[in-house]
Amino acid sequence: MSSIRIIAGVIFFCLGTASAIISTMFRTMMIGEVNRKKSEDELISYVGSTPLKTQRIFSEYRRLHPNGRLHLYARASLIVMMIALLITAVCFHIIG
């Protein structure tokens, strides 16, 4: 394996990891925005993650903040994460 592939793989792995962290931060910010407009018994927990919970967060955020952009930033960072980690897998000959 050439050293350029290894360096590129490490760089894309770091980009993918950073994008995952950023996406989680945007998701946490969306929970905060949604919880501000909900009553005490309807709050969304910050702990845990399931596909249904994530879908609820995104839909509630879009409903309560129609002009908000956090959901777009979260999705964009998830896409960057997936692409970067896919390139990492190619660089390390895991796929392709």
Backbone as XML, in Angstrom:
<?xml version="1.0"?>
<chain id="A" units="angstrom">
  <residue number="1" name="MET">
    <atom name="N" x="0.860" y="-1.174" z="0.000"/>
    <atom name="CA" x="0.000" y="0.000" z="0.000"/>
    <atom name="C" x="0.902" y="1.232" z="0.000"/>
  </residue>
  <residue number="2" name="SER">
    <atom name="N" x="0.608" y="2.149" z="-0.868"/>
    <atom name="CA" x="1.464" y="3.338" z="-0.961"/>
    <atom name="C" x="1.195" y="4.291" z="0.201"/>
  </residue>
  <residue number="3" name="SER">
    <atom name="N" x="2.227" y="5.071" z="0.500"/>
    <atom name="CA" x="2.104" y="5.991" z="1.635"/>
    <atom name="C" x="1.097" y="7.101" z="1.350"/>
  </residue>
  <residue number="4" name="ILE">
    <atom name="N" x="0.912" y="7.450" z="0.089"/>
    <atom name="CA" x="-0.067" y="8.493" z="-0.254"/>
    <atom name="C" x="-1.474" y="8.004" z="0.053"/>
  </residue>
  <residue number="5" name="ARG">
    <atom name="N" x="-1.757" y="6.735" z="-0.226"/>
    <atom name="CA" x="-3.079" y="6.177" z="0.100"/>
    <atom name="C" x="-3.306" y="6.153" z="1.597"/>
  </residue>
  <residue number="6" name="ILE">
    <atom name="N" x="-2.266" y="5.836" z="2.349"/>
    <atom name="CA" x="-2.400" y="5.800" z="3.806"/>
    <atom name="C" x="-2.662" y="7.202" z="4.346"/>
  </residue>
  <residue number="7" name="ILE">
    <atom name="N" x="-1.901" y="8.166" z="3.866"/>
    <atom name="CA" x="-2.093" y="9.553" z="4.317"/>
    <atom name="C" x="-3.481" y="10.047" z="3.945"/>
  </residue>
  <residue number="8" name="ALA">
    <atom name="N" x="-3.914" y="9.774" z="2.716"/>
    <atom name="CA" x="-5.258" y="10.185" z="2.291"/>
    <atom name="C" x="-6.320" y="9.483" z="3.135"/>
  </residue>
  <residue number="9" name="GLY">
    <atom name="N" x="-6.117" y="8.212" z="3.417"/>
    <atom name="CA" x="-7.066" y="7.469" z="4.243"/>
    <atom name="C" x="-7.188" y="8.048" z="5.638"/>
  </residue>
  <residue number="10" name="VAL">
    <atom name="N" x="-6.051" y="8.410" z="6.229"/>
    <atom name="CA" x="-6.074" y="9.006" z="7.569"/>
    <atom name="C" x="-6.766" y="10.359" z="7.543"/>
  </residue>
  <residue number="11" name="ILE">
    <atom name="N" x="-6.488" y="11.156" z="6.522"/>
    <atom name="CA" x="-7.122" y="12.487" z="6.409"/>
    <atom name="C" x="-8.632" y="12.337" z="6.257"/>
  </residue>
  <residue number="12" name="PHE">
    <atom name="N" x="-9.070" y="11.434" z="5.391"/>
    <atom name="CA" x="-10.511" y="11.259" z="5.196"/>
    <atom name="C" x="-11.174" y="10.631" z="6.421"/>
  </residue>
  <residue number="13" name="PHE">
    <atom name="N" x="-10.450" y="9.781" z="7.145"/>
    <atom name="CA" x="-11.000" y="9.236" z="8.388"/>
    <atom name="C" x="-11.208" y="10.358" z="9.406"/>
  </residue>
  <residue number="14" name="CYS">
    <atom name="N" x="-10.233" y="11.249" z="9.520"/>
    <atom name="CA" x="-10.370" y="12.391" z="10.440"/>
    <atom name="C" x="-11.528" y="13.292" z="10.021"/>
  </residue>
  <residue number="15" name="LEU">
    <atom name="N" x="-11.682" y="13.527" z="8.712"/>
    <atom name="CA" x="-12.801" y="14.328" z="8.222"/>
    <atom name="C" x="-14.128" y="13.658" z="8.531"/>
  </residue>
  <residue number="16" name="GLY">
    <atom name="N" x="-14.205" y="12.345" z="8.345"/>
    <atom name="CA" x="-15.437" y="11.618" z="8.643"/>
    <atom name="C" x="-15.783" y="11.653" z="10.121"/>
  </residue>
  <residue number="17" name="THR">
    <atom name="N" x="-14.772" y="11.494" z="10.964"/>
    <atom name="CA" x="-15.005" y="11.535" z="12.407"/>
    <atom name="C" x="-15.460" y="12.928" z="12.846"/>
  </residue>
  <residue number="18" name="ALA">
    <atom name="N" x="-14.790" y="13.960" z="12.329"/>
    <atom name="CA" x="-15.177" y="15.336" z="12.668"/>
    <atom name="C" x="-16.602" y="15.627" z="12.197"/>
  </residue>
  <residue number="19" name="SER">
    <atom name="N" x="-16.958" y="15.146" z="11.019"/>
    <atom name="CA" x="-18.316" y="15.363" z="10.508"/>
    <atom name="C" x="-19.354" y="14.653" z="11.365"/>
  </residue>
  <residue number="20" name="ALA">
    <atom name="N" x="-19.034" y="13.478" z="11.872"/>
    <atom name="CA" x="-19.959" y="12.757" z="12.758"/>
    <atom name="C" x="-20.173" y="13.548" z="14.048"/>
  </residue>
  <residue number="21" name="ILE">
    <atom name="N" x="-19.107" y="14.099" z="14.597"/>
    <atom name="CA" x="-19.219" y="14.892" z="15.819"/>
    <atom name="C" x="-20.033" y="16.149" z="15.568"/>
  </residue>
  <residue number="22" name="ILE">
    <atom name="N" x="-19.783" y="16.817" z="14.445"/>
    <atom name="CA" x="-20.525" y="18.035" z="14.106"/>
    <atom name="C" x="-22.005" y="17.727" z="13.904"/>
  </residue>
  <residue number="23" name="SER">
    <atom name="N" x="-22.303" y="16.615" z="13.246"/>
    <atom name="CA" x="-23.697" y="16.226" z="13.042"/>
    <atom name="C" x="-24.398" y="15.996" z="14.370"/>
  </residue>
  <residue number="24" name="THR">
    <atom name="N" x="-23.706" y="15.357" z="15.296"/>
    <atom name="CA" x="-24.275" y="15.130" z="16.626"/>
    <atom name="C" x="-24.515" y="16.453" z="17.349"/>
  </residue>
  <residue number="25" name="MET">
    <atom name="N" x="-23.611" y="17.394" z="17.171"/>
    <atom name="CA" x="-23.797" y="18.711" z="17.790"/>
    <atom name="C" x="-25.038" y="19.412" z="17.232"/>
  </residue>
  <residue number="26" name="PHE">
    <atom name="N" x="-25.233" y="19.351" z="15.919"/>
    <atom name="CA" x="-26.427" y="19.960" z="15.323"/>
    <atom name="C" x="-27.693" y="19.269" z="15.808"/>
  </residue>
  <residue number="27" name="ARG">
    <atom name="N" x="-27.652" y="17.951" z="15.942"/>
    <atom name="CA" x="-28.806" y="17.207" z="16.446"/>
    <atom name="C" x="-29.121" y="17.615" z="17.882"/>
  </residue>
  <residue number="28" name="THR">
    <atom name="N" x="-28.100" y="17.796" z="18.700"/>
    <atom name="CA" x="-28.286" y="18.243" z="20.079"/>
    <atom name="C" x="-28.867" y="19.653" z="20.113"/>
  </residue>
  <residue number="29" name="MET">
    <atom name="N" x="-28.406" y="20.510" z="19.227"/>
    <atom name="CA" x="-28.951" y="21.867" z="19.151"/>
    <atom name="C" x="-30.424" y="21.836" z="18.747"/>
  </residue>
  <residue number="30" name="MET">
    <atom name="N" x="-30.787" y="20.930" z="17.828"/>
    <atom name="CA" x="-32.188" y="20.810" z="17.424"/>
    <atom name="C" x="-33.048" y="20.346" z="18.589"/>
  </residue>
  <residue number="31" name="ILE">
    <atom name="N" x="-32.551" y="19.405" z="19.389"/>
    <atom name="CA" x="-33.306" y="18.955" z="20.568"/>
    <atom name="C" x="-33.544" y="20.131" z="21.503"/>
  </residue>
  <residue number="32" name="GLY">
    <atom name="N" x="-32.523" y="20.954" z="21.715"/>
    <atom name="CA" x="-32.676" y="22.125" z="22.577"/>
    <atom name="C" x="-33.720" y="23.090" z="22.056"/>
  </residue>
  <residue number="33" name="GLU">
    <atom name="N" x="-33.710" y="23.335" z="20.752"/>
    <atom name="CA" x="-34.690" y="24.245" z="20.153"/>
    <atom name="C" x="-36.104" y="23.687" z="20.256"/>
  </residue>
  <residue number="34" name="VAL">
    <atom name="N" x="-36.254" y="22.386" z="20.035"/>
    <atom name="CA" x="-37.578" y="21.757" z="20.133"/>
    <atom name="C" x="-38.064" y="21.784" z="21.577"/>
  </residue>
  <residue number="35" name="ASN">
    <atom name="N" x="-37.186" y="21.456" z="22.509"/>
    <atom name="CA" x="-37.578" y="21.402" z="23.925"/>
    <atom name="C" x="-37.967" y="22.770" z="24.470"/>
  </residue>
  <residue number="36" name="ARG">
    <atom name="N" x="-37.419" y="23.840" z="23.912"/>
    <atom name="CA" x="-37.799" y="25.189" z="24.367"/>
    <atom name="C" x="-39.274" y="25.480" z="24.119"/>
  </residue>
  <residue number="37" name="LYS">
    <atom name="N" x="-39.826" y="24.878" z="23.088"/>
    <atom name="CA" x="-41.217" y="25.162" z="22.720"/>
    <atom name="C" x="-42.189" y="24.089" z="23.198"/>
  </residue>
  <residue number="38" name="LYS">
    <atom name="N" x="-41.713" y="23.108" z="23.920"/>
    <atom name="CA" x="-42.575" y="22.029" z="24.403"/>
    <atom name="C" x="-42.800" y="22.166" z="25.896"/>
  </residue>
  <residue number="39" name="SER">
    <atom name="N" x="-43.883" y="21.533" z="26.359"/>
    <atom name="CA" x="-44.155" y="21.538" z="27.796"/>
    <atom name="C" x="-43.244" y="20.521" z="28.489"/>
  </residue>
  <residue number="40" name="GLU">
    <atom name="N" x="-43.219" y="20.601" z="29.807"/>
    <atom name="CA" x="-42.306" y="19.764" z="30.610"/>
    <atom name="C" x="-42.497" y="18.268" z="30.375"/>
  </residue>
  <residue number="41" name="ASP">
    <atom name="N" x="-43.715" y="17.819" z="30.145"/>
    <atom name="CA" x="-43.959" y="16.386" z="29.978"/>
    <atom name="C" x="-43.767" y="15.902" z="28.541"/>
  </residue>
  <residue number="42" name="GLU">
    <atom name="N" x="-43.488" y="16.793" z="27.595"/>
    <atom name="CA" x="-43.304" y="16.412" z="26.197"/>
    <atom name="C" x="-41.859" y="16.566" z="25.725"/>
  </residue>
  <residue number="43" name="LEU">
    <atom name="N" x="-40.922" y="16.772" z="26.635"/>
    <atom name="CA" x="-39.542" y="17.028" z="26.256"/>
    <atom name="C" x="-38.884" y="15.803" z="25.629"/>
  </residue>
  <residue number="44" name="ILE">
    <atom name="N" x="-37.967" y="16.044" z="24.723"/>
    <atom name="CA" x="-37.184" y="14.984" z="24.087"/>
    <atom name="C" x="-35.885" y="14.839" z="24.865"/>
  </residue>
  <residue number="45" name="SER">
    <atom name="N" x="-35.540" y="13.618" z="25.190"/>
    <atom name="CA" x="-34.325" y="13.356" z="25.958"/>
    <atom name="C" x="-33.089" y="13.541" z="25.081"/>
  </residue>
  <residue number="46" name="TYR">
    <atom name="N" x="-32.024" y="14.031" z="25.685"/>
    <atom name="CA" x="-30.751" y="14.171" z="24.986"/>
    <atom name="C" x="-30.012" y="12.838" z="24.906"/>
  </residue>
  <residue number="47" name="VAL">
    <atom name="N" x="-30.398" y="11.872" z="25.731"/>
    <atom name="CA" x="-29.690" y="10.598" z="25.837"/>
    <atom name="C" x="-30.312" y="9.580" z="24.895"/>
  </residue>
  <residue number="48" name="GLY">
    <atom name="N" x="-29.469" y="8.795" z="24.239"/>
    <atom name="CA" x="-29.941" y="7.714" z="23.384"/>
    <atom name="C" x="-30.252" y="8.178" z="21.979"/>
  </residue>
  <residue number="49" name="SER">
    <atom name="N" x="-30.189" y="7.217" z="21.067"/>
    <atom name="CA" x="-30.470" y="7.538" z="19.672"/>
    <atom name="C" x="-31.008" y="6.305" z="18.961"/>
  </residue>
  <residue number="50" name="THR">
    <atom name="N" x="-32.153" y="6.461" z="18.362"/>
    <atom name="CA" x="-32.727" y="5.429" z="17.508"/>
    <atom name="C" x="-33.184" y="6.117" z="16.227"/>
  </residue>
  <residue number="51" name="PRO">
    <atom name="N" x="-33.371" y="5.368" z="15.163"/>
    <atom name="CA" x="-33.858" y="5.995" z="13.931"/>
    <atom name="C" x="-35.207" y="6.712" z="14.119"/>
  </residue>
  <residue number="52" name="LEU">
    <atom name="N" x="-36.107" y="6.128" z="14.907"/>
    <atom name="CA" x="-37.405" y="6.765" z="15.134"/>
    <atom name="C" x="-37.260" y="8.070" z="15.917"/>
  </residue>
  <residue number="53" name="LYS">
    <atom name="N" x="-36.384" y="8.082" z="16.909"/>
    <atom name="CA" x="-36.156" y="9.292" z="17.692"/>
    <atom name="C" x="-35.547" y="10.381" z="16.808"/>
  </residue>
  <residue number="54" name="THR">
    <atom name="N" x="-34.585" y="10.010" z="15.974"/>
    <atom name="CA" x="-33.962" y="10.980" z="15.075"/>
    <atom name="C" x="-34.984" y="11.541" z="14.097"/>
  </residue>
  <residue number="55" name="GLN">
    <atom name="N" x="-35.846" y="10.686" z="13.571"/>
    <atom name="CA" x="-36.889" y="11.147" z="12.655"/>
    <atom name="C" x="-37.828" y="12.112" z="13.374"/>
  </residue>
  <residue number="56" name="ARG">
    <atom name="N" x="-38.171" y="11.812" z="14.614"/>
    <atom name="CA" x="-39.041" y="12.689" z="15.399"/>
    <atom name="C" x="-38.383" y="14.046" z="15.637"/>
  </residue>
  <residue number="57" name="ILE">
    <atom name="N" x="-37.092" y="14.040" z="15.955"/>
    <atom name="CA" x="-36.377" y="15.293" z="16.192"/>
    <atom name="C" x="-36.398" y="16.156" z="14.939"/>
  </residue>
  <residue number="58" name="PHE">
    <atom name="N" x="-36.074" y="15.544" z="13.798"/>
    <atom name="CA" x="-36.044" y="16.305" z="12.551"/>
    <atom name="C" x="-37.429" y="16.842" z="12.187"/>
  </residue>
  <residue number="59" name="SER">
    <atom name="N" x="-38.465" y="16.015" z="12.311"/>
    <atom name="CA" x="-39.804" y="16.468" z="11.930"/>
    <atom name="C" x="-40.335" y="17.529" z="12.895"/>
  </residue>
  <residue number="60" name="GLU">
    <atom name="N" x="-40.098" y="17.342" z="14.198"/>
    <atom name="CA" x="-40.526" y="18.357" z="15.169"/>
    <atom name="C" x="-39.785" y="19.667" z="14.948"/>
  </residue>
  <residue number="61" name="TYR">
    <atom name="N" x="-38.502" y="19.586" z="14.671"/>
    <atom name="CA" x="-37.729" y="20.811" z="14.435"/>
    <atom name="C" x="-38.259" y="21.549" z="13.204"/>
  </residue>
  <residue number="62" name="ARG">
    <atom name="N" x="-38.495" y="20.809" z="12.109"/>
    <atom name="CA" x="-39.014" y="21.465" z="10.894"/>
    <atom name="C" x="-40.405" y="22.044" z="11.124"/>
  </residue>
  <residue number="63" name="ARG">
    <atom name="N" x="-41.228" y="21.368" z="11.951"/>
    <atom name="CA" x="-42.573" y="21.867" z="12.222"/>
    <atom name="C" x="-42.532" y="23.134" z="13.073"/>
  </residue>
  <residue number="64" name="LEU">
    <atom name="N" x="-41.697" y="23.131" z="14.112"/>
    <atom name="CA" x="-41.650" y="24.264" z="15.037"/>
    <atom name="C" x="-40.789" y="25.421" z="14.527"/>
  </residue>
  <residue number="65" name="HIS">
    <atom name="N" x="-39.832" y="25.125" z="13.657"/>
    <atom name="CA" x="-38.931" y="26.152" z="13.123"/>
    <atom name="C" x="-38.882" y="26.027" z="11.604"/>
  </residue>
  <residue number="66" name="PRO">
    <atom name="N" x="-39.917" y="26.488" z="10.916"/>
    <atom name="CA" x="-39.964" y="26.304" z="9.462"/>
    <atom name="C" x="-38.827" y="27.004" z="8.717"/>
  </residue>
  <residue number="67" name="ASN">
    <atom name="N" x="-38.280" y="28.064" z="9.279"/>
    <atom name="CA" x="-37.173" y="28.768" z="8.630"/>
    <atom name="C" x="-35.817" y="28.358" z="9.192"/>
  </residue>
  <residue number="68" name="GLY">
    <atom name="N" x="-35.804" y="27.408" z="10.121"/>
    <atom name="CA" x="-34.557" y="26.954" z="10.730"/>
    <atom name="C" x="-33.711" y="26.157" z="9.756"/>
  </residue>
  <residue number="69" name="ARG">
    <atom name="N" x="-32.415" y="26.209" z="9.960"/>
    <atom name="CA" x="-31.499" y="25.529" z="9.046"/>
    <atom name="C" x="-30.682" y="24.425" z="9.707"/>
  </residue>
  <residue number="70" name="LEU">
    <atom name="N" x="-30.879" y="24.193" z="10.984"/>
    <atom name="CA" x="-30.071" y="23.190" z="11.675"/>
    <atom name="C" x="-30.241" y="21.801" z="11.067"/>
  </residue>
  <residue number="71" name="HIS">
    <atom name="N" x="-31.460" y="21.466" z="10.645"/>
    <atom name="CA" x="-31.673" y="20.141" z="10.057"/>
    <atom name="C" x="-30.901" y="19.980" z="8.749"/>
  </residue>
  <residue number="72" name="LEU">
    <atom name="N" x="-30.755" y="21.063" z="8.006"/>
    <atom name="CA" x="-29.980" y="21.004" z="6.761"/>
    <atom name="C" x="-28.495" y="20.806" z="7.061"/>
  </residue>
  <residue number="73" name="TYR">
    <atom name="N" x="-27.993" y="21.520" z="8.060"/>
    <atom name="CA" x="-26.587" y="21.388" z="8.436"/>
    <atom name="C" x="-26.298" y="19.987" z="8.975"/>
  </residue>
  <residue number="74" name="ALA">
    <atom name="N" x="-27.230" y="19.441" z="9.743"/>
    <atom name="CA" x="-27.046" y="18.086" z="10.273"/>
    <atom name="C" x="-27.017" y="17.060" z="9.147"/>
  </residue>
  <residue number="75" name="ARG">
    <atom name="N" x="-27.915" y="17.191" z="8.207"/>
    <atom name="CA" x="-27.935" y="16.251" z="7.078"/>
    <atom name="C" x="-26.691" y="16.404" z="6.203"/>
  </residue>
  <residue number="76" name="ALA">
    <atom name="N" x="-26.271" y="17.643" z="5.975"/>
    <atom name="CA" x="-25.070" y="17.870" z="5.157"/>
    <atom name="C" x="-23.843" y="17.255" z="5.822"/>
  </residue>
  <residue number="77" name="SER">
    <atom name="N" x="-23.719" y="17.423" z="7.131"/>
    <atom name="CA" x="-22.556" y="16.847" z="7.806"/>
    <atom name="C" x="-22.624" y="15.318" z="7.822"/>
  </residue>
  <residue number="78" name="LEU">
    <atom name="N" x="-23.816" y="14.745" z="7.872"/>
    <atom name="CA" x="-23.943" y="13.289" z="7.771"/>
    <atom name="C" x="-23.520" y="12.790" z="6.392"/>
  </residue>
  <residue number="79" name="ILE">
    <atom name="N" x="-23.879" y="13.527" z="5.360"/>
    <atom name="CA" x="-23.487" y="13.145" z="3.995"/>
    <atom name="C" x="-21.973" y="13.226" z="3.836"/>
  </residue>
  <residue number="80" name="VAL">
    <atom name="N" x="-21.377" y="14.308" z="4.355"/>
    <atom name="CA" x="-19.918" y="14.437" z="4.306"/>
    <atom name="C" x="-19.258" y="13.280" z="5.052"/>
  </residue>
  <residue number="81" name="MET">
    <atom name="N" x="-19.816" y="12.913" z="6.211"/>
    <atom name="CA" x="-19.271" y="11.803" z="6.982"/>
    <atom name="C" x="-19.300" y="10.509" z="6.174"/>
  </residue>
  <residue number="82" name="MET">
    <atom name="N" x="-20.443" y="10.213" z="5.556"/>
    <atom name="CA" x="-20.567" y="8.964" z="4.805"/>
    <atom name="C" x="-19.602" y="8.921" z="3.626"/>
  </residue>
  <residue number="83" name="ILE">
    <atom name="N" x="-19.482" y="10.033" z="2.904"/>
    <atom name="CA" x="-18.577" y="10.074" z="1.758"/>
    <atom name="C" x="-17.127" y="9.930" z="2.218"/>
  </residue>
  <residue number="84" name="ALA">
    <atom name="N" x="-16.752" y="10.650" z="3.278"/>
    <atom name="CA" x="-15.375" y="10.591" z="3.769"/>
    <atom name="C" x="-15.022" y="9.189" z="4.257"/>
  </residue>
  <residue number="85" name="LEU">
    <atom name="N" x="-15.929" y="8.536" z="4.955"/>
    <atom name="CA" x="-15.638" y="7.191" z="5.442"/>
    <atom name="C" x="-15.641" y="6.162" z="4.307"/>
  </residue>
  <residue number="86" name="LEU">
    <atom name="N" x="-16.430" y="6.396" z="3.278"/>
    <atom name="CA" x="-16.394" y="5.530" z="2.100"/>
    <atom name="C" x="-15.042" y="5.655" z="1.395"/>
  </residue>
  <residue number="87" name="ILE">
    <atom name="N" x="-14.560" y="6.879" z="1.245"/>
    <atom name="CA" x="-13.245" y="7.094" z="0.633"/>
    <atom name="C" x="-12.152" y="6.470" z="1.506"/>
  </residue>
  <residue number="88" name="THR">
    <atom name="N" x="-12.300" y="6.574" z="2.830"/>
    <atom name="CA" x="-11.343" y="5.939" z="3.742"/>
    <atom name="C" x="-11.294" y="4.433" z="3.505"/>
  </residue>
  <residue number="89" name="ALA">
    <atom name="N" x="-12.456" y="3.814" z="3.370"/>
    <atom name="CA" x="-12.506" y="2.370" z="3.131"/>
    <atom name="C" x="-11.838" y="2.005" z="1.808"/>
  </residue>
  <residue number="90" name="VAL">
    <atom name="N" x="-11.990" y="2.848" z="0.801"/>
    <atom name="CA" x="-11.337" y="2.592" z="-0.485"/>
    <atom name="C" x="-9.819" y="2.749" z="-0.338"/>
  </residue>
  <residue number="91" name="CYS">
    <atom name="N" x="-9.385" y="3.773" z="0.357"/>
    <atom name="CA" x="-7.941" y="4.003" z="0.553"/>
    <atom name="C" x="-7.272" y="2.849" z="1.278"/>
  </residue>
  <residue number="92" name="PHE">
    <atom name="N" x="-7.955" y="2.240" z="2.235"/>
    <atom name="CA" x="-7.381" y="1.142" z="3.007"/>
    <atom name="C" x="-7.740" y="-0.227" z="2.422"/>
  </residue>
  <residue number="93" name="HIS">
    <atom name="N" x="-8.273" y="-0.247" z="1.202"/>
    <atom name="CA" x="-8.625" y="-1.488" z="0.496"/>
    <atom name="C" x="-9.629" y="-2.344" z="1.264"/>
  </residue>
  <residue number="94" name="ILE">
    <atom name="N" x="-10.502" y="-1.703" z="2.025"/>
    <atom name="CA" x="-11.560" y="-2.440" z="2.694"/>
    <atom name="C" x="-12.657" y="-2.757" z="1.696"/>
  </residue>
  <residue number="95" name="ILE">
    <atom name="N" x="-12.912" y="-1.799" z="0.817"/>
    <atom name="CA" x="-13.824" y="-2.028" z="-0.322"/>
    <atom name="C" x="-13.126" y="-1.540" z="-1.574"/>
  </residue>
  <residue number="96" name="GLY">
    <atom name="N" x="-13.605" y="-1.985" z="-2.702"/>
    <atom name="CA" x="-13.077" y="-1.508" z="-3.987"/>
    <atom name="C" x="-11.802" y="-2.041" z="-4.345"/>
  </residue>
</chain>
